[in-house]
């Protein structure tokens, strides 16, 4: 069943292929972050140590006094934040365990979850992206717990990202888990790389969307997901 859904999945009319063990497809999607093959050879503790050392050098190059009481522990704080918090979604070991339930009540209408908050980081400048995700799917044989949708969004957000990739990764992951190709994902986010540098424009937002299967032609669901902050 999982293989047939995977092979038929299309995004906006175009096929999306997948790779990986057919018995464990939820861990392998084609849309990936640009990771090296040896990305996880080093233990987290070593990564923290190395990042801390490098960040201390950055502080010194900027001309700040690393011996100052307020700054002296900043390199270690930043390193732990990178590895254990804001970029922990890079490591597959931190992927949330997601369970599904049999659709014993034969629910076949769109299920819509709105205003899921997320924070990610622009991979071009390493500054925050703040936004909300609006997600819908039409169940087939399985239903996913609502909190698990939030965890999927959070997992793929906690890494250096571009919003377009994040949108597709969430859609692919949810499609595989629930074994349905009727999925819609909309992200509405503000980018600090626009507000705090460059053009320094405040108040703008970026909208990305991806719809597959029946939701590609469901104007009502699309309108709800694309609505301002998911509110109608």
Secondary structure, 3 states (H helix, E strand, C coil): CHHHHHHHCEECCEECCCCCCHHHHHHCCCCCCCCCCCCCCCCHHHHHHHHHHHHHHHHHHCCCCCCCCCCCCHHHHHHHHHHHHHCHHHCHHHCCCCCEEECCCCCCCEEEEEEEEEEEEECCCCCEEEEEEEEEEECCCEEECHHHHHHHHHHHHCCEECHHHHHHHHHHHHHHHHCCCCEEEEEEEEEHHHHCCCCCCCCCCEEEEEECHHHHCCHHHHHHHHCHHHCC
